[in-house]
Each structure stands twice: as structure tokens, then as C-alpha cells.
Amino acid sequence: MKSRRDILKLAGIGLSGSILQPFNLMSCSTSRESLSSMLSVQLYTIRDAIEKDAFDALKKLAEIGFKSVETAFWPAHISLKQVATMLQDFGFTVSSAHIEIPAGDRKKAFLETAEAFRCKKMIWHGWPEDPRYSTPEGTRELAGIYNEAAAFAKDNGLSFGLHNHWWEFRNDVGGKRPFEILLEELDEEIFFELDTYWIKVAGLDPAEVIRKFGRRAEFLHIKDGPARWHESLELDNPDPMTSVGKGAQDMPSILKAAAENNCRLVVEMDKTEGDVFEKLKESFDYLT
């Protein structure tokens, strides 16, 4: 499978036709059809299938029942217009878009992406690890950069959010975790997309972290697998992930915390063995 290093050489895009409703696991009357409209899938999960045949890959997602996607990065030979057409053909809306921080010459791409695809929820994907996350001072310096990005986004009618990996919750910086410092230092309009898997890998309880972040945790990455730390993670080589509900995650507690805090759910698998679409289908069925 293509690594993040490969993917990040390509262009990031997003399309948003509507805003997802909060995931309401607690409502017994919620239909499967309604629940499916509350879920999204991170397209990084099927990056190899998209590279091979984007139309066929999106068709398979639609057949599973997904109605919304979160975009990441696309092959350079596929234009924004082509992507928009394909997504619209299959009836997809987009919950959010992973994209680069809008600084310097990246501001233009940030705005062009948002304008072309009507994307409002723009998320800094956070890869790779910034060495400044190793100290309180460095983390606060990054907070300043994120605040500037959020101000730029707000001035242009957009929202800016942050996605984590393991180091933001694993590093000890003056007795705190980097994301705990960010929660204190960032503008309140910056939202978080908490990756529940990497929080577990960092040794913390995802449900507790969700509750701590509360309304600031607008999005959750939902994924499952061994969720254990090992040094190969630093080489972008995680353990293969499982269908949601079949790994080490305490998924009922995560979903309960998600419902309590009106989080929006995005299914993602960084690495899989076997047919990734089968695992996505099993995950979709589990969550709906």
C-alpha cells in the first residue's frame, strides 16, 4: 500500500455539499438509513484502489452504503473537477477534507480547494511528527501557527481543525501531553478530529479523552486493530487493522462517549490485509 510519504506528494482535496448530523447512538428509533448518513469514510483507506481505478473504488463505497466521505489526497492525474464529478455521480457528500496548513504559497491551494468543492471543514492531517511536539515551548509555538491558520480560514468562511497521531498523546512535555497543551492554547473555534486508534496506541483511554475534549472533538476517526505501540510506527508501518469491532478497541465505550458529545464518525484504516472493501462493509454494518 502507498505510504503517507507517497500520498503527501499528491494534492489534497475536499467536497462538501452538506453538514453531517451528530452521531446519535443513543436513539433507539434511529434507522439504519439515518445512521448511514451520519457516517463518513476517510478515502486514505482506499488509496491504492483509487490509484488503480478511482471510479470503481468510489462505486464500491457507494454499494456498501456510505453516503459521505472525508478526502485526503488524490493521484496527480485526477483533477479537482474530475473528482467532484465522480463524487456527485455517486451521491457522496463530504464531511471534511485533510489538507496542508494554509501558510505561504499553500494558502492559494487551501482556498481553491474550498471554493471548488464547497468544503467548510478543513483539517490539518498532522503527518509527519513535528519535533516541536517534544517540548512545551515548541508545542506552544505550533499552537501559534495553528491559530494563524484558523484565523485565515475564518476570514474566508471556513473552519480549521487538527487531527492527531500517537505522539500528540504519547510525548511527555512538562508533565502534559501535547494535545492537552493545545486544548488550552488554541483559539476555541479550532476543532479536533480525535483519532481514537492512535490515542489507544499512546496508552490512553479514547473514551476518556473524548469526554475531556467535549464539544471541541467534532470528528472522531473510528478504527480498530491491535492498537499497540512499536518502533516500526515511526517508519509509517503500522500493524494491519481490522474491521471495526474486531480489534483491541473498547468500541462500545468509544461510541457511547461519541454519542454523549455529538461527535461525527469517520471510519479509517491505515493498513489492511485482504480485501479492504470487505472490512469496510463489516465496519459499516457494525456501526449501523
C-alpha positions in Angstrom: 0.0 0.0 0.0 1.1 3.5 -0.7 2.6 5.2 2.4 1.9 8.7 3.7 5.2 9.8 2.2 3.9 8.8 -1.2 0.5 10.2 -0.7 1.7 13.6 0.6 3.4 14.2 -2.7 -0.1 14.5 -4.2 -2.7 17.2 -4.0 -5.4 17.2 -1.2 -9.0 18.0 -2.0 -12.4 18.1 -0.3 -16.1 18.4 -1.3 -18.9 19.4 1.0 -22.5 19.6 0.0 -24.0 19.4 3.5 -23.1 19.2 7.1 -23.3 15.8 8.8 -25.6 15.4 11.7 -24.2 14.3 15.1 -23.9 10.5 15.6 -26.8 9.6 17.9 -26.1 6.1 19.0 -28.4 6.5 22.0 -31.6 6.9 19.9 -33.3 3.6 19.7 -35.6 4.9 16.9 -32.7 5.8 14.6 -33.0 3.8 11.4 -30.0 2.2 9.7 -30.6 4.5 6.7 -30.4 7.5 9.1 -27.3 6.2 10.8 -25.6 5.6 7.5 -26.0 9.3 6.7 -24.1 10.1 9.9 -21.0 8.1 9.0 -18.1 9.1 6.8 -15.2 7.2 5.4 -11.6 8.5 5.1 -10.6 7.9 1.5 -7.0 7.4 2.5 -8.3 3.9 3.4 -8.8 3.0 -0.3 -5.9 5.0 -1.7 -4.5 2.0 -3.7 -7.9 1.2 -5.2 -8.3 4.9 -6.1 -4.9 4.9 -7.8 -5.9 1.9 -9.8 -9.4 2.9 -10.7 -11.0 5.8 -8.8 -14.5 5.4 -10.4 -14.6 1.7 -9.4 -13.3 2.4 -5.9 -16.0 5.0 -5.2 -18.6 2.8 -6.8 -17.8 0.1 -4.2 -18.0 2.5 -1.4 -21.5 3.6 -2.5 -22.5 -0.1 -2.8 -21.5 -0.6 0.8 -23.9 2.1 1.8 -21.6 5.0 2.7 -23.1 8.4 1.8 -20.3 10.6 2.9 -16.5 10.7 2.6 -13.6 12.5 4.1 -11.0 13.4 1.5 -7.2 13.1 1.8 -5.0 13.1 -1.3 -5.6 12.0 -4.9 -3.3 10.9 -7.7 -1.9 13.9 -9.6 -3.5 12.8 -12.9 -7.1 13.3 -11.4 -8.2 16.9 -11.5 -10.5 18.6 -8.9 -13.2 18.8 -11.5 -13.0 15.1 -12.2 -13.1 14.2 -8.6 -16.1 16.5 -8.0 -18.0 14.9 -10.9 -17.3 11.4 -9.6 -18.3 12.2 -6.1 -21.5 13.8 -7.3 -22.3 11.0 -9.6 -22.4 8.6 -6.7 -24.3 11.0 -4.4 -21.5 11.5 -1.9 -21.3 14.5 0.4 -18.1 15.2 2.2 -17.8 15.7 5.9 -14.3 17.2 5.9 -11.0 17.4 4.0 -7.5 16.7 5.1 -5.2 19.3 3.7 -1.9 21.2 4.3 -1.7 24.1 6.7 -2.6 27.4 4.9 0.7 29.2 5.1 2.8 30.9 2.4 2.1 29.6 -1.1 -0.2 26.9 0.3 -2.9 29.5 1.1 -3.9 29.6 -2.6 -4.4 25.8 -2.7 -6.3 25.9 0.5 -8.8 28.5 -0.8 -9.0 27.0 -4.3 -9.9 23.6 -2.8 -12.5 25.1 -0.5 -14.1 27.2 -3.3 -14.0 24.5 -5.9 -15.6 21.8 -3.7 -17.6 24.0 -1.2 -15.6 22.4 1.6 -16.0 24.1 5.0 -14.3 21.7 7.4 -10.6 21.8 6.6 -8.3 19.6 8.7 -4.5 19.6 9.1 -3.7 15.9 8.7 -0.7 16.2 11.1 1.8 14.0 9.4 4.7 13.6 10.0 5.7 14.3 13.6 6.9 17.8 14.2 9.9 17.8 16.6 8.5 20.8 18.4 6.0 18.5 20.0 8.8 17.3 22.2 8.8 20.4 24.4 6.2 22.7 26.0 7.7 25.7 24.2 7.7 24.0 20.9 4.1 22.9 21.3 3.1 26.4 22.1 4.9 27.7 19.1 2.8 25.3 17.0 -0.3 26.5 18.7 0.5 30.0 17.4 0.9 28.6 13.9 -2.5 26.8 14.1 -4.2 29.9 15.5 -2.9 31.9 12.5 -4.2 29.1 10.2 -7.6 29.2 11.9 -7.8 33.0 11.6 -7.1 32.7 7.9 -9.7 30.0 7.5 -12.3 32.0 9.4 -11.6 35.2 7.4 -12.6 33.1 4.3 -15.7 31.5 5.8 -14.0 28.1 6.7 -13.3 26.1 9.8 -9.9 24.7 10.7 -9.3 21.5 12.7 -6.4 19.3 13.8 -6.0 15.5 13.5 -3.7 13.5 15.8 -1.4 10.5 15.6 0.2 8.8 18.6 2.9 11.3 19.5 0.5 14.1 20.4 -0.8 11.9 23.2 2.3 9.8 24.0 5.0 12.5 24.3 5.6 13.9 27.8 6.1 17.6 27.6 6.5 19.1 31.1 4.0 16.6 32.6 1.4 17.1 29.9 0.6 15.7 26.5 1.0 18.0 23.5 -2.7 17.9 22.7 -3.6 18.8 26.3 -1.4 22.0 25.8 -3.1 22.7 22.5 -6.5 22.3 24.1 -5.5 25.2 26.5 -3.7 27.4 24.0 -5.7 27.2 20.8 -8.5 29.5 19.7 -11.8 28.0 20.8 -13.0 27.9 17.2 -10.4 25.3 16.2 -11.9 21.9 16.4 -10.3 18.5 16.8 -10.6 15.3 14.9 -9.5 12.7 17.5 -8.1 9.6 16.1 -9.3 7.0 18.7 -6.9 4.3 17.5 -3.7 6.4 17.9 -4.9 7.5 21.3 -5.2 3.9 22.3 -1.7 3.2 20.9 -0.4 6.1 23.0 -1.6 4.2 26.1 -4.7 6.4 26.9 -8.4 5.5 27.1 -10.1 7.0 23.9 -13.5 7.4 25.6 -11.9 9.4 28.5 -10.1 11.6 26.0 -13.3 12.2 24.0 -15.1 13.3 27.2 -12.2 15.6 28.1 -12.2 17.4 24.8 -16.0 17.5 24.8 -17.6 19.8 22.1 -14.1 20.6 20.7 -13.9 17.0 19.4 -16.2 17.5 16.4 -14.9 14.4 14.5 -13.6 11.0 15.5 -11.5 8.6 13.4 -13.0 5.2 14.2 -10.7 2.3 13.5 -9.7 -1.0 15.2 -6.9 -3.4 15.4 -4.0 -4.4 17.7 -3.6 -0.8 18.8 -0.2 -1.3 20.3 3.0 0.7 20.2 6.1 -0.5 18.4 9.0 1.3 16.8 8.0 0.5 13.2 5.2 3.0 13.6 7.8 5.7 13.2 8.6 4.2 9.7 4.9 4.5 8.8 4.5 0.8 9.1 1.5 0.1 11.4 0.0 -3.3 12.2 -2.7 -4.3 9.8 -6.1 -3.0 11.0 -9.3 -5.0 11.5 -12.9 -4.3 10.8 -14.4 -2.0 13.5 -15.4 -4.1 16.5 -13.0 -6.9 15.9 -9.8 -5.4 17.4 -8.5 -4.3 20.8 -10.6 -1.1 21.0 -13.4 -0.9 23.5 -15.8 0.2 20.8 -19.0 0.4 22.9 -17.4 2.8 25.3 -16.0 4.9 22.4 -19.3 5.1 20.7 -21.1 6.0 24.0 -18.7 8.9 24.5 -19.2 9.9 20.9 -22.9 10.0 21.3 -22.7 11.9 24.6 -20.6 14.6 22.9 -22.3 14.7 19.5 -19.1 13.6 17.6 -19.2 12.8 13.9 -17.7 9.5 13.0 -15.2 8.8 10.2 -14.1 5.2 9.5 -10.5 4.8 8.6 -8.0 2.0 8.1 -4.3 3.0 7.6 -3.3 -0.5 6.6 -5.2 -3.8 6.0 -4.7 -7.3 4.9 -7.1 -8.9 2.4 -10.0 -7.1 0.8 -10.2 -3.6 2.2 -13.8 -3.2 1.0 -14.9 -6.3 2.8 -13.5 -4.8 6.0 -15.3 -1.5 5.3 -18.5 -3.4 4.7 -18.2 -5.2 8.1 -17.4 -1.9 9.8 -20.3 -0.2 8.2 -22.7 -3.0 9.3 -21.3 -2.9 12.8 -21.8 0.8 13.2 -25.2 0.9 11.6 
